[in-house]
């Protein structure tokens, strides 16, 4: 839970910025930013959990980094 606790502001900021980008008449930019974070989370989960053998901490770390990408 440590990486998730530290990344809580990123979750809020991510949602706010995605809504702002959609209202800025550029939905493709918002879609690309949200997809980039999600895709990093998928591959980051695999890398941190299995390759680096970090377990649940690695999954939390990938989620935290994925939410910081925007």
C-alpha positions as CSV (number, residue, x, y, z in Angstrom):
1,X,0.0,0.0,0.0
2,X,3.0,2.3,0.4
3,X,3.2,3.3,-3.3
4,X,-0.5,3.7,-3.6
5,X,-0.6,6.0,-0.5
6,X,2.0,8.2,-2.0
7,X,0.3,8.4,-5.4
8,X,-3.2,9.4,-4.2
9,X,-2.7,13.0,-5.4
10,X,-1.8,11.7,-8.8
11,X,-5.1,9.8,-9.1
12,X,-7.0,13.1,-8.4
13,X,-4.8,15.2,-10.7
14,X,-5.1,12.6,-13.4
15,X,-8.9,12.8,-13.4
16,X,-8.8,16.6,-13.3
17,X,-6.4,16.9,-16.2
18,X,-8.3,14.4,-18.3
19,X,-11.5,16.4,-17.9
20,X,-9.6,19.6,-18.7
21,X,-8.1,18.2,-21.9
22,X,-11.5,16.9,-23.1
23,X,-13.0,20.3,-22.6
24,X,-10.0,21.9,-24.4
25,X,-11.4,20.6,-27.7
26,X,-8.6,18.0,-27.9
27,X,-10.1,14.6,-26.9
28,X,-7.4,12.7,-28.8
29,X,-4.8,14.1,-26.4
30,X,-6.8,13.1,-23.4
31,X,-7.4,9.7,-24.8
32,X,-3.7,9.2,-25.5
33,X,-2.7,10.3,-22.1
34,X,-5.2,8.0,-20.3
35,X,-4.2,5.1,-22.6
36,X,-0.4,5.7,-22.0
37,X,-1.0,5.4,-18.2
38,X,-3.1,2.3,-18.6
39,X,-0.7,0.6,-21.0
40,X,2.3,1.4,-18.7
41,X,0.3,-0.1,-15.8
42,X,-0.2,-3.4,-17.7
43,X,3.4,-3.8,-18.8
44,X,4.7,-2.3,-15.5
45,X,2.7,-4.9,-13.6
46,X,4.3,-7.7,-15.6
47,X,7.8,-6.2,-15.2
48,X,7.7,-5.3,-11.5
49,X,5.8,-8.4,-10.3
50,X,7.4,-11.1,-12.4
51,X,10.7,-9.9,-13.8
52,X,11.8,-7.9,-10.7
53,X,10.0,-10.3,-8.3
54,X,8.5,-7.5,-6.2
55,X,5.1,-9.1,-5.7
56,X,2.2,-6.9,-4.6
57,X,4.6,-4.0,-3.9
58,X,5.6,-4.0,-7.6
59,X,1.9,-4.0,-8.7
60,X,1.3,-1.0,-6.5
61,X,4.3,0.7,-7.8
62,X,3.2,0.1,-11.4
63,X,-0.2,1.5,-10.6
64,X,1.3,4.6,-8.9
65,X,3.6,5.3,-11.8
66,X,0.8,4.7,-14.3
67,X,-1.4,7.2,-12.6
68,X,1.4,9.8,-12.6
69,X,1.7,9.5,-16.4
70,X,-0.5,12.2,-18.0
